[in-house]
Amino acid sequence: MMHPHSMSGQTVGILGLGVSGMAAARALAGVGAHLWLHDDSITPDQLPAGAQRADWQAWPWDRMDAMVISPGIPHHLPAPHPAAARAAQAGIEIISEVEIALRARPAARFVVVTGTNGKSTTTALLGHCLSTAGIPVAVGGNIGDAACNLQDPGRDGIIVLEMSSYQLETTPALRADIAVLLNITPDHLDRHGGMTGYVAAKARALAAVGADGLAVIGAGDTHVRALADGLRQRSADHADAPGLAVITPDQAPSAVHNCAALAGSHNAENAAAVAICLRHLGCSEDAIDAGISSFAGLPHRLQPVTGTATVTFVNDSKATNGVAAARALTAFEKIFWIAGGAAKEDGLGPAAAVTDAVQKAYLIGAAAEDFAAALDGRCPVTLCGDLETATETAFADASAATAGGHGNATILLSPAAASFDQFPNFAARGALFASIAHRLVAAAPATISGGAHA
C-alpha cells in the first residue's frame, strides 16, 4: 500500500466510500491522518482505525486540510456535490485517491494511460507485457485495484495507471515518465462543461510528462492531432519539452495477428502504443512479441465467450458509445449485432456508418427506436426489447445463416450505449450475455464440420 507520510497528522475528509475512497482512507490512516468519511448510500463493513463516519455537514471544516473525492461524484459540473461546494468555498483542496498515492512518492517510474476508448485494454496489455518481460510492474487506477492499494515495485519497476478524465482533473501532483493519450471523442460532457473542458482534462496527462519523458498520442481524431501539434510547437520553442510519438495501427508488431483478444484495427493501434512504450522502457522486440502474443484480453472488451462450430459469441459490453462500437463492427465479418441501452449524446455516432458486415441488428433498451431510425436503410433491424430476446433471436438467425457450410458468423454485443436503463453497469450486461450464450450453445444440436477446420 502507498503511504503518504507528508500528510501525517492532517485532517482529511473522504467523500465516497467505494473502492477508491476506502483505499485512500486506509493509506491515510496508516500515516496517522485524522479522517472524516461520508457516503450518500454506502456503509462500509469496517472503517480504518481512528476514522469517523459522519454526515459531511458535521465535518470539522474549520481545520480541514484536504478532501478526497471519488471519481463518480461531481466536484464542479454539472453541479457539485454539496460537500464539494463547501470545500471549494472554504478553499480546501479537492483531490483524487490517485493524488494520495502519488504523495507517497513511490520510486517506480510511471506510465499514465488515458483516452475515451481503448485505455483499459492498453493499460492491461502494457502491464502484461512488462510482467512477461520480467520487469516488476503494478497496474491499477481506473482499472483493477485503486492506486493506493498498489505496492511500489521499486526503482527498477513500473507503475501503469489508467486514468479517467475525472481523476486527471483532481490529481495536481500527477507526474509521468510516459503518458499515453489514445483518442478523444465526446463522452462525459456534462461533467466537463462541453468538449473543450473534456479535452483539457485529458490533456493534463501530457502536461505531466517531464523533459526526459515521452508523450504517446493517437492520430485518429482532430482533438489528439491538435494536442500533438501543440507538443511539436512546444518542442520547437522550449528545450524542456518531452519526446513525442504518434500512434498509427500499422506500427503494431506482427504478433498482434496471433492474439485473438486484439482483433480489429483499433486494437492494432492499442498494441502499437504499447510497443512504443515498451521500446522506450528498454524492452527487446522478442519480449514485445512474446507479451502481445500471449495476452488473454479483458472481460467485456471484444471477449469471445463461447460458440458452436459456425457461430461465435463476442462480448463487447464495454462499448458504451458509438465510436467504440464502430471499431468492433470493423473487426469481424458476417455480424449479428446486438445494440442499445441508454444512449450517449451522439447516439450511434460513427457506428451507423460501418454496417457493411452487419447481417441484422437486434436492438434493446431505451435507445432501440432511435437506433432503428439511425440504421434505416443501412441494415435490417428488429426491436427485441431485452438482451435475452435479442441474443436468442440473433443465435437462431446466425445458426440458420451458417447452416450447410455457409461460412461463420459472429453474434456481437457491442451496445454503443450505457447500460443503466436495464443493468447496474456494463459488466452485469456482459455477464448476462455470456450466460445466455453458454445456455444456447449447450442446448444447440451437435454439428460436424469438415474442410480446413476438421
N, C-alpha and C positions, 0 to 999 in steps of 0.2 A: 504494500500500500504506500501511496505517496503522502508524506507528512510535511506540511508547510510550516516549518519552525518559525519563520518570520511572522506568523500570525498567532504565536503563543500568547495567551492572555487576552486576546481581542474578544470583543463581544460581536457575535455574528448571528444574523437571522437567516434561516433557511426556509425558503418558500417553495413548497412542492417536495413531497417525501416519497417519490418513486425511486428508481434505481440510481439516478444521478444525485438526487438530493440526499439520500441516505449514505451514498459513498462519500459525499462532501462532509456530511455530519461525522462519519467515523474518522475521516482523515483529520478534521479539525479537533475532534475530541482527543485524538492521540497526541496533540501538542498543547492541550490544556486551554483551548479556546472556550469561551462562555457562549453556549448555544441556545437559541430560541427557535423552535420549529413550529411550522404551521402548514397544513394542507387542507384544502376545502372539502376533501372527501376521503382521503386515505388515512387509515390509522395503523401505523407500523406495529408489528408484533413486539419489537424490542427497540428501545432507544439507546444510543451510546451513553455511557456513564456520564452523568452531570448535565446532559441535555434536558431541556424543559420544553414540553409541547404546550403551546398556549396560543390562543387566538392572536393574530398579528397585531390587533389593536392594543393588546396588553404587553407587547414587547417594550423593552426599555429604550425607546427611540432616542432619548437624550444622550445615551452613551454607546450607541450602535456604531461599529466601525465599518461594517460591510453587510450586504445582503446577497446571498446566493440564490439565484432563481433558476428553476427547472426550465429546460428549453421550450416546453409546450405552453408556458404561461407568458402572456404578453407583458413586456416591460415598458412598451411605448405605444405601439399601434396594434390593432385599430383603436383600442382603448386599454390603458394599462390596468393591471390588477390593482385594486386599491392599496395593497401593501407596497407595490412598486411605485405608485404615485406618491405615497407618503415618504418613501425612501428618497425619491428624486427631489421632493420638496425640501427635505432636510439636508440635502447634499451628501447623502450616503451612497457610496458606490455600489452599483448593482453588477454582480459578476456571475460567471458560469462556474459549474463544477470543474470544467477543464482548467479554468484560471487557478483554482485551488491546487490542482496537480502541477501546473507549471511553477507555482510559487514554492513547490517542494524542491525545485532546482535539480531534476534528475540529470545524471551525467550522460545519458544516451543522446544520440542525435535524433532529430525529429523529422518525420515526413508527415505533412498535412495534406489530406486529400479532400477535395470538395467538388461540387458541380451539381446541377439539377438531377441528372441521371447518370448512373454507372458508378457512383462513388463507392458504394458498398462492395460491388464486385472488384473494383480496382484495389480497394483497401485490403480485402481478403486475399486477393491474388498476390499482392506485394508481400503481405505477411507470410503467406505460404511459400513463396519463392525464397525469401530470406531464410526462413526456417530450413527449407530443403538444402540451401547452400551452407548451412551450419553457422549462420550468423545469429547471435542472440537477438530476439525480437519480442516486442509486446504490442498487441493490436487492440484498439478499443476506441472510445469516444462515442460517436453516434452509432456505432455498430458494436455488438458484443458487449464487453464489460465497460463500465464507466472508467474514465481516465484515472481517477483517484484510486481505483482498485488495482491498477496495474503495478507490477513490480518493475523497478528500474533495471533494464538489462545491462547497465554499466557503459563505460566509455567505448567499448568495442561493439555495443549493441545499438539497435534502432527501435524507436517508438513510432509506430504508424497510427495516426489518428484520423479517422473520418470525422469531418466537422460539418454541421449544418449551418445554414445562414444565421439561425438563431444563436448558435454557440459562438460563431465568429463575431457577432455584434457585442457579445458580453465577455470577451476574453482579451482584455487590453494588453496583457503581457505575452501574447502569442509570439512565439519565435519558431522558425522552421529552417532546417538545413535544405529541405526540398519542399516546395509547395506545388501540388497538382490541382489545376483547375480545368476540369474536363469540358464543361459546356454550361451555358446559362440560357434556360428557356422559362417562360412565365410559370411561376409557382409561388405560393405563399405571398401573393402580392399585397394582401390585406395587412400582413404583419410588417411590411416594409414600405408602405405608402406608395406602392407602384413599382414599376420596373427599374426606375433609377435607383431607388433605395435597395432593391434586391441585388442589383449588380454591384452596388457599393459594398454591401455586406459580403458578397463572395470575393470581391477584390481585396478584402482585408487579409486573406490568405497569402496573396502575393506580396503585400506590404510587410509581411512578417519575415520575409527571406532576406538574409544578410548578404553582404558583398561577395562572400565566397560560396554562396548557395546557388540553387538552381530553381527557376520557375518553369514548370512544365505546363503548357497551355494548349488546349484544343484549338481546332481551326474550323469547327463545324457551324458556328453561328456568328452573327455580327458582333455580339457583345464580347465574346472571348477574343475575337480578332482585334477589336478596338483596344482591349487591355494589352494584348501582345504588342500592338503598335506603340502604345504608351510606354511600355517597358523598353522597347527599342530606342525610343526617343530619350528616355531616362539614361540608358547606357551611353548614348551619344553625348549627353550633357554632363554626366556625373561618373566619376571613376568607381564609386561605391555601389553601382547597380549590380544585381545578381545576374548570373547567366540565364539564358533563355533557350528553351527547346519547345518547338511547336509540334504537336502530335498530329499524325495522319495515319489512317488504317494501314497503308502499305508499309509502314515501318514495323509492323508486328512481326516478331520472329516466326519462322515457318512452323515452329512447334505448335502454334495456335491451331493449326489444322488437325492436330492429333488429339485435341481436347474437346469433347462433346459439350462441355459446360461453357465453352467460349464461342458458340455459334454466332454468326452474324457479323456484319461489318462494324457494328458498334462495339462488340467485344474484341474485335481486332484492334480497334482504337484503344480500348482499355488495356489490352496486352501490350500495345506499343508504348503507352505511358509507363507501364510497369517496367518494361525493358529499359527505357531511358533512365528511370530512377536507379535500377539495379546496376547499370553501367557506371553511373555517377558514383555509386557506392562501392565500386570496385569488383563487382561480380563478373565472372567469365561468361562467355557465350554458352558454353556447355552447361553451366549451372543455371543460366536463364532458361535454356531449353528444357532442362530436367524439371524445373519448377513449374513452368507453364504446362508441360505435357501431363503432369500428374495432378493438376488442380481439379478438385471434385465439384466446384461450384458452390453456390449459396442456395438455400431454400427460397422458393418463390421468385426466382430470377432465372427465367428460361430453364427451369428444372424439369428434366424428363422424370416422370414419376412411375409410369408403368405403360404397358401396351400389349397388343396382340402381334401376330406376325406381320400385319399390314398397317396397324393404327397405333400411333404413339401419342400419349397424353403429355403435354408440356404445361407446367405451372409457372406462369409469369405474373402472378398476382401482384407483385411489387410494381408493375407497370401502371401507375396511378395517374398518368397523364398521356396525352396524345403523342408526344414525342417519343416516350418510352415504348408505347405500343407500336408506333410506326417502325421502330427498329426491329421489334420482334417479327413484324409482318414481312420483313425482307430477309429473314433468316431461314425460312422454310418454304417448301413447295406444297401445293395442294393442302391448304389450310382450312379447317373448320373452326371458325373464330368465335370465342365467347367473350363478349364485351359488355360494359355497362356498370352502373353504380351511381355514385354521387359525382357528377361531372365537375371538372375544373372550369375555370372561366373561359377557356378556348375550346371547350367541348372535345370533339375527336381530334381537332387540330390536324397535324400532318398525317395522322393515321388514315384519314378518309381518302387520301390521295395515293395510297400504296396498297391497293387491294387486288392487284393482279393475281396473286396466288390464292386469294380467298374464294373458296367454293360457296360458302354461305356464312353469314354472321348470325349468331344467336344472342339476342340482346336481353339483358336483365336489368332490374333495379330502376331507380328513379330516372335515369337518363335514357332509358330504352327508346322512347318515342322520338326524342331529339336526335339520338344517334341514327335511328331508322331514317329520319328525314335527311340527315347528312350523307347517308350511304345510298340514297335513292338513285338508281341508275348506275351505281358502281359495282354492286354485288347483291345477290339475293339475300333477303333478311327475313328472320322470323322472330317475333316477340315471344319470349319464353317466361318472363316474369322473374323466375328464381333460378339459382345456379343448378339445382338438381335437375329441373326440367331441361335446361339448356344443355347440360352435359349428356344426359340420356338421349336427347334428340340428336345432338351432334354425333354421338357414337353410332347410333342407328344409321344416320346418313353416311358417315365416313366408312362404316363397315360395308354398306351396300355399294358405295362408290369404288371400293378397292377389291370387291369380290371377283373371283375368277382371274386373279393375276393382273388386275388393272392398277398396278403401282402401289405406293404407300401414301399415307395421309397423316397429318398432324392435327390433333384437337388442341387448340391453343387457347388457354385462358390468359388473355392479355387485356385487362378491362378498360384501359385508358380513362379510368375514373377511380376516385376514392371508394372505400368500402363502407363508409359509415351509415349508409342508408339501410343496409341489411346485415352488417357484420361489425364487431368491435374494432377490427383492424384488418389489414391486408393479409396477415398471417393466418387468421381464422378463415378467411375466404379461401386462401390457397390450401389450407389443411382439409377443408370440406371437399374441395375439388379433387384432391388426391384420394380422399376416402371414397368418393363416388366412383372415381376411375378404377380403383382397385376392385371395388364390388362388381362393376360392369365387366371388367376383364375376367374375373374369377367365374362369372356366370356365363361368359361367352362360350360357344361351342369351339372345340379344338379344331385348328386348321393345320394342314400340311402344305408347306410351300416348297417349291423346288428352285432350280436355277442357281444363281450366284450365291444365294444365302443358304443353300442346302448343306 
